[in-house]
Amino acid sequence: MTLSVRIRHRQGDFLLDATFESSGRLTALFGPSGSGKTSLINMIGGLVRPKSGRIEAGGRLLVDTEARLFVPKYRRRIGYVFQDARLFPHMSVAQNLGYGRFFTPATERYADFTGVVDLLGIGHLLSRKPVSLSGGEKQRVAIGRALIASPKLILMDEPLASLDDARKAEILPYIERLRDETKIPIVYVSHSVAEVARLASDVVVLSAGKVTASGPADDILSRFDLLPEEERAEAGAMVDLAMAGQDEVFGLTVLHSAGGEWRLPRIDAPAGATIRARVRARDVMLAVERPVGISALNVLPGKITAIAAGEGPDALVSLDCGGDRLAARVTRRSIDALSLTVGREVFAVVKAVTFDRGSVGGPSGLARDPFTLQVPPQQEARTSR
């Protein structure tokens, strides 16, 4: 589904003037606090009416101020997951989940209750009230409520912002499953590079109410100039790694990519599963000769494709390692000392211990029954009349 946005909206002294188009499975609206992310997602969801502009999702026009068209939120078929779960405290989990169905015509329902519960691992919570749930459990129920409404699009406004690191680690795999195993596109608001790198297929960068860049996550998150200053240490590249085996003696996992062999701290996944890893530029060292006698376990040959040096002491070196795109953050002094130039062959060196739970995504391609969104047989019969 393609999401096309072109809006202009002033609220007080703040002007939101944003234009972008995305067909990604999970499009992240990324930027610092106050950049306009929540205002923009609220306009997509119908919670805010823009002063002027046009919003189209999947070929369906939701807003066109010139034509005086504004589809109300209850008719947009959009699921919304907020920062706080916003569950009804007097209802059980099962009742909260079922509430999402009320506004969806019976002939348009495709989400199976049991399938959603299994996808999110909340079967054991169905009889409980929200007050007894952890923050991560509440957010999983909130996602389930949005999904059971059979939406055509899901909006998630910083759903992990109120959670501690342990709860974030708990819920991230479920968002990955939602992204990978359903056909529902997601728009995800965040100011965290780590979250966006792990989840997003596409990124729209906002700053002071304007879109400064948009495109594939790999392209956007490798550029220091597009990231807020406080997040630039997290810049880097994403690499897809295929599970090859386990090094049981040393607690490591062996993986393969287009660039070569990798060793990371143990990942529990079957052979053949694909792992998405974020390789931060600050964690990549460069060598002009294959290094020997070093502790780092990951050494990949590559070629320099670009060097971007700013006014400060550091620079960003872009690499092509057999098809894997990596980036290294080094000093300008190192560039001079090693005579690094575009086209030069080098070795990228990455320590295994730099990878943590936040930089390694959940496996895809697992041997399990995928969660499929299909029209239930009884609804299919009604629809065909």
C-alpha positions as CSV (number, residue, x, y, z in Angstrom):
1,M,0.0,0.0,0.0
2,T,1.2,3.4,-0.9
3,L,0.8,6.3,1.6
4,S,0.9,9.7,0.1
5,V,0.9,12.8,2.3
6,R,1.1,16.5,1.3
7,I,-0.2,18.8,4.1
8,R,0.4,22.2,5.5
9,H,-1.0,23.1,9.0
10,R,-0.3,25.9,11.4
11,Q,-0.9,25.5,15.1
12,G,0.1,28.6,17.1
13,D,3.7,29.4,16.2
14,F,4.4,25.9,14.8
15,L,4.1,25.2,11.1
16,L,3.9,21.7,9.8
17,D,4.7,21.6,6.1
18,A,5.2,17.9,5.1
19,T,5.3,16.0,1.8
20,F,6.3,12.4,1.4
21,E,5.3,9.1,-0.2
22,S,6.0,5.6,1.1
23,S,5.1,2.0,0.2
24,G,7.1,0.4,3.0
25,R,5.9,-2.4,5.3
26,L,6.8,-0.2,8.3
27,T,7.4,3.5,7.7
28,A,9.0,5.3,10.6
29,L,8.3,9.0,11.2
30,F,11.6,9.9,12.8
31,G,12.9,13.1,14.4
32,P,13.4,14.9,17.7
33,S,10.6,15.9,20.1
34,G,8.7,18.8,18.7
35,S,9.4,18.1,15.1
36,G,5.8,17.4,14.2
37,K,5.7,13.6,14.2
38,T,2.6,13.1,16.4
39,S,0.7,16.0,14.7
40,L,1.4,14.3,11.3
41,I,0.3,10.8,12.4
42,N,-2.9,12.3,14.0
43,M,-3.7,13.9,10.6
44,I,-3.3,10.5,8.9
45,G,-5.5,8.9,11.6
46,G,-8.2,11.6,11.4
47,L,-7.7,13.0,14.9
48,V,-6.6,16.4,13.5
49,R,-8.0,18.1,10.4
50,P,-5.1,19.8,8.4
51,K,-5.6,23.4,7.3
52,S,-4.7,22.4,3.7
53,G,-3.4,19.4,1.8
54,R,-4.1,15.9,0.7
55,I,-3.7,12.4,2.3
56,E,-4.2,9.2,0.3
57,A,-3.7,5.7,1.6
58,G,-3.8,2.6,-0.7
59,G,-5.6,4.5,-3.4
60,R,-8.2,5.8,-1.0
61,L,-8.4,9.6,-0.5
62,L,-8.8,10.4,3.2
63,V,-8.2,14.2,3.0
64,D,-8.4,16.7,0.2
65,T,-9.0,20.2,1.5
66,E,-9.4,21.6,-2.0
67,A,-12.3,19.2,-2.6
68,R,-13.5,19.8,1.0
69,L,-13.1,16.1,1.6
70,F,-12.4,14.8,5.1
71,V,-13.1,11.2,5.9
72,P,-14.0,10.9,9.7
73,K,-11.7,8.7,11.8
74,Y,-14.3,6.0,12.4
75,R,-14.6,5.4,8.7
76,R,-10.9,5.3,7.8
77,R,-10.3,1.7,8.9
78,I,-7.1,2.7,10.7
79,G,-5.9,1.1,13.9
80,Y,-4.1,3.4,16.4
81,V,-1.7,2.4,19.1
82,F,-0.8,5.3,21.5
83,Q,2.2,5.8,23.8
84,D,0.0,4.7,26.7
85,A,-2.2,1.7,26.0
86,R,-5.5,3.5,26.8
87,L,-7.2,0.2,27.7
88,F,-10.7,0.4,29.3
89,P,-10.0,-0.3,33.0
90,H,-13.4,-1.9,33.7
91,M,-13.1,-4.4,30.9
92,S,-11.1,-7.7,30.8
93,V,-8.4,-8.2,28.2
94,A,-10.8,-10.2,26.1
95,Q,-13.4,-7.5,26.2
96,N,-10.9,-4.8,25.3
97,L,-9.8,-6.8,22.3
98,G,-13.4,-7.4,21.2
99,Y,-14.2,-3.7,21.4
100,G,-12.2,-3.0,18.2
101,R,-14.7,-5.1,16.2
102,F,-17.7,-2.9,16.9
103,F,-16.9,-0.2,14.3
104,T,-16.0,-2.7,11.5
105,P,-18.8,-3.9,9.3
106,A,-19.2,-7.7,9.6
107,T,-18.6,-8.2,5.8
108,E,-15.2,-6.4,6.1
109,R,-13.8,-8.2,9.1
110,Y,-10.8,-10.4,8.3
111,A,-8.8,-10.6,11.5
112,D,-9.4,-13.8,13.5
113,F,-9.5,-13.4,17.3
114,T,-7.6,-16.5,18.0
115,G,-5.0,-15.7,15.4
116,V,-4.4,-12.3,16.9
117,V,-4.1,-13.6,20.4
118,D,-1.6,-16.3,19.3
119,L,0.4,-13.7,17.3
120,L,0.8,-11.5,20.4
121,G,1.2,-14.2,23.0
122,I,-1.6,-12.9,25.2
123,G,-3.9,-16.0,25.5
124,H,-3.1,-16.3,29.2
125,L,-4.1,-12.7,29.8
126,L,-7.7,-12.8,28.5
127,S,-9.5,-12.9,31.8
128,R,-7.4,-10.3,33.5
129,K,-8.1,-6.6,33.9
130,P,-5.6,-3.9,32.7
131,V,-4.6,-2.9,36.2
132,S,-2.9,-6.3,36.7
133,L,-0.8,-6.1,33.5
134,S,2.8,-5.0,33.0
135,G,3.5,-2.1,30.6
136,G,4.6,-4.5,27.9
137,E,1.5,-6.7,28.3
138,K,-0.7,-3.6,28.1
139,Q,0.9,-2.5,24.8
140,R,0.5,-6.0,23.3
141,V,-3.2,-5.9,24.2
142,A,-3.5,-2.4,22.7
143,I,-1.8,-3.7,19.5
144,G,-4.3,-6.6,19.5
145,R,-7.3,-4.4,19.9
146,A,-6.1,-2.3,16.9
147,L,-5.5,-5.5,14.8
148,I,-8.8,-7.2,15.6
149,A,-10.6,-4.2,14.2
150,S,-9.4,-5.5,10.7
151,P,-7.6,-2.2,9.8
152,K,-6.1,-1.3,6.4
153,L,-3.4,0.7,8.1
154,I,-1.9,0.7,11.7
155,L,-0.5,3.8,13.3
156,M,1.9,3.5,16.3
157,D,2.8,6.7,18.2
158,E,5.9,5.9,20.2
159,P,4.4,2.7,21.6
160,L,7.6,2.0,23.6
161,A,8.3,5.4,25.0
162,S,6.8,4.7,28.4
163,L,8.5,1.3,28.8
164,D,11.8,0.5,30.5
165,D,14.5,-1.4,28.5
166,A,13.3,-4.8,29.7
167,R,9.7,-4.2,28.6
168,K,10.9,-2.8,25.3
169,A,12.9,-5.9,24.7
170,E,9.8,-7.9,25.5
171,I,7.5,-6.2,23.0
172,L,9.9,-5.5,20.0
173,P,9.7,-9.1,18.7
174,Y,5.9,-8.8,18.6
175,I,6.1,-5.7,16.5
176,E,8.5,-7.5,14.2
177,R,6.1,-10.3,13.8
178,L,3.3,-7.9,13.1
179,R,5.5,-6.3,10.4
180,D,6.7,-9.6,8.9
181,E,3.7,-11.9,9.1
182,T,0.7,-9.6,8.2
183,K,0.1,-7.6,5.1
184,I,-1.0,-4.5,7.1
185,P,1.3,-1.5,6.5
186,I,2.4,0.3,9.7
187,V,3.4,4.0,10.3
188,Y,5.6,4.1,13.4
189,V,6.5,7.3,15.3
190,S,9.9,7.3,17.1
191,H,12.8,9.5,18.0
192,S,15.1,6.5,18.7
193,V,17.6,5.4,16.1
194,A,17.8,2.0,17.7
195,E,14.1,1.3,17.3
196,V,13.9,2.7,13.8
197,A,16.9,0.7,12.7
198,R,15.5,-2.5,14.0
199,L,11.9,-2.1,12.8
200,A,11.7,0.3,9.8
201,S,11.8,-0.5,6.1
202,D,11.4,3.1,5.2
203,V,12.1,6.4,7.1
204,V,10.7,9.9,6.9
205,V,12.9,12.4,8.8
206,L,11.2,15.4,10.3
207,S,12.8,18.5,11.7
208,A,11.0,21.7,12.8
209,G,7.9,20.7,11.0
210,K,9.5,19.9,7.6
211,V,10.5,16.6,5.9
212,T,14.2,16.8,5.5
213,A,14.6,13.3,3.9
214,S,12.7,10.1,3.2
215,G,13.6,6.8,1.7
216,P,14.8,3.2,2.6
217,A,16.0,2.9,6.2
218,D,19.4,1.7,5.1
219,D,20.0,4.9,3.2
220,I,18.7,7.3,5.8
221,L,20.2,5.9,9.0
222,S,23.7,5.8,7.6
223,R,23.8,9.6,7.2
224,F,25.0,11.6,10.2
225,D,23.7,14.8,8.8
226,L,20.1,13.6,8.9
227,L,20.1,12.5,12.6
228,P,19.6,14.6,15.7
229,E,23.0,15.4,17.3
230,E,22.2,13.3,20.4
231,E,21.5,10.3,18.2
232,R,24.5,10.5,15.8
233,A,26.5,8.0,17.8
234,E,23.9,5.4,16.8
235,A,24.2,5.9,13.0
236,G,25.3,2.9,11.0
237,A,24.1,0.3,8.6
238,M,21.7,-2.7,8.7
239,V,23.0,-6.1,7.5
240,D,20.9,-9.2,6.9
241,L,22.6,-12.3,8.3
242,A,21.7,-15.9,7.7
243,M,22.0,-18.3,10.6
244,A,24.7,-20.9,9.9
245,G,25.3,-22.6,13.3
246,Q,26.3,-22.3,16.9
247,D,29.7,-22.2,18.5
248,E,28.6,-24.0,21.7
249,V,32.1,-23.8,23.3
250,F,32.2,-20.0,23.3
251,G,28.5,-19.1,23.3
252,L,28.6,-17.5,19.9
253,T,26.4,-17.7,16.8
254,V,28.0,-18.1,13.3
255,L,26.2,-16.2,10.5
256,H,26.8,-15.5,6.9
257,S,26.1,-12.4,4.8
258,A,27.0,-11.3,1.3
259,G,30.2,-9.8,2.8
260,G,31.4,-12.9,4.6
261,E,31.2,-14.7,7.9
262,W,30.1,-13.1,11.2
263,R,30.2,-14.2,14.8
264,L,27.8,-12.6,17.3
265,P,26.8,-13.3,20.9
266,R,24.5,-16.4,20.9
267,I,21.2,-16.0,19.1
268,D,18.5,-18.7,19.5
269,A,17.2,-19.3,16.0
270,P,17.2,-22.2,13.6
271,A,19.6,-22.6,10.7
272,G,18.4,-20.6,7.7
273,A,16.6,-17.9,9.7
274,T,17.5,-14.3,8.7
275,I,18.7,-11.9,11.4
276,R,18.7,-8.2,10.8
277,A,21.7,-6.6,12.7
278,R,22.6,-3.0,13.1
279,V,26.3,-2.3,12.7
280,R,27.0,1.1,14.3
281,A,29.6,3.2,12.5
282,R,31.3,3.9,15.8
283,D,31.9,0.2,16.2
284,V,33.7,-0.3,12.9
285,M,37.5,0.0,12.6
286,L,39.3,0.1,9.3
287,A,42.6,-1.6,8.3
288,V,44.5,-1.3,5.0
289,E,45.9,-4.8,5.4
290,R,44.1,-7.9,6.8
291,P,44.8,-7.7,10.5
292,V,46.3,-10.5,12.5
293,G,46.7,-11.1,16.2
294,I,43.6,-9.1,17.1
295,S,40.7,-9.9,19.4
296,A,37.9,-8.8,17.0
297,L,36.2,-11.7,15.4
298,N,34.6,-10.1,12.4
299,V,36.9,-9.0,9.5
300,L,35.3,-8.3,6.2
301,P,37.1,-7.1,3.0
302,G,35.5,-4.1,1.3
303,K,36.0,-1.0,-0.8
304,I,35.5,2.6,0.1
305,T,32.6,4.1,-1.7
306,A,32.4,7.6,-0.1
307,I,34.1,9.7,2.6
308,A,32.1,12.5,4.3
309,A,34.2,14.8,6.5
310,G,32.7,17.6,8.5
311,E,34.4,20.5,10.3
312,G,35.0,18.4,13.4
313,P,37.6,15.8,14.0
314,D,35.7,12.8,12.6
315,A,34.4,11.6,9.3
316,L,32.1,8.9,7.9
317,V,33.5,6.3,5.6
318,S,31.0,4.3,3.5
319,L,32.0,0.8,2.4
320,D,30.8,-1.9,0.1
321,C,31.7,-5.3,1.6
322,G,30.8,-7.8,-1.1
323,G,27.3,-6.3,-1.3
324,D,26.9,-5.4,2.4
325,R,26.9,-1.7,2.9
326,L,28.7,-0.7,6.1
327,A,29.9,2.6,7.5
328,A,32.9,3.5,9.7
329,R,33.2,6.5,11.9
330,V,36.9,7.5,12.1
331,T,39.0,10.6,12.7
332,R,40.2,12.7,9.8
333,R,43.7,12.1,11.1
334,S,43.2,8.4,10.5
335,I,42.0,9.1,7.0
336,D,45.2,11.1,6.3
337,A,47.5,8.6,8.1
338,L,46.1,5.6,6.2
339,S,45.7,7.5,2.9
340,L,42.1,6.5,2.7
341,T,40.4,7.4,-0.6
342,V,37.3,6.4,-2.5
343,G,38.0,3.2,-4.3
344,R,40.6,1.9,-2.0
345,E,40.3,-1.7,-0.7
346,V,40.3,-2.0,3.1
347,F,39.1,-4.3,5.8
348,A,36.2,-3.6,8.1
349,V,36.8,-4.9,11.7
350,V,33.9,-5.3,14.1
351,K,34.1,-6.7,17.6
352,A,31.4,-9.3,18.4
353,V,30.7,-7.8,21.8
354,T,29.5,-4.6,20.3
355,F,26.2,-6.3,19.4
356,D,23.5,-6.2,22.0
357,R,19.8,-7.1,22.1
358,G,18.9,-3.6,20.9
359,S,21.0,-3.9,17.7
360,V,19.9,-7.4,16.6
361,G,16.4,-8.0,15.3
362,G,14.3,-11.0,15.7
363,P,14.7,-13.9,13.2
364,S,12.5,-14.1,10.1
365,G,11.9,-17.1,7.9
366,L,11.3,-19.4,10.9
367,A,9.7,-22.8,10.5
368,R,6.4,-21.9,12.2
369,D,2.9,-21.3,11.0
370,P,2.7,-17.7,9.9
371,F,-0.1,-15.4,11.0
372,T,-2.2,-14.8,8.0
373,L,-5.1,-12.3,7.7
374,Q,-7.8,-14.0,5.7
375,V,-11.5,-13.3,5.5
376,P,-13.2,-16.0,7.7
377,P,-15.3,-18.5,5.6
378,Q,-18.7,-17.2,6.9
379,Q,-17.7,-13.6,6.0
380,E,-16.3,-14.7,2.6
381,A,-19.7,-16.3,1.8
382,R,-21.5,-13.1,2.6
383,T,-19.2,-10.9,0.6
384,S,-19.6,-13.1,-2.5
385,R,-23.4,-12.6,-2.7
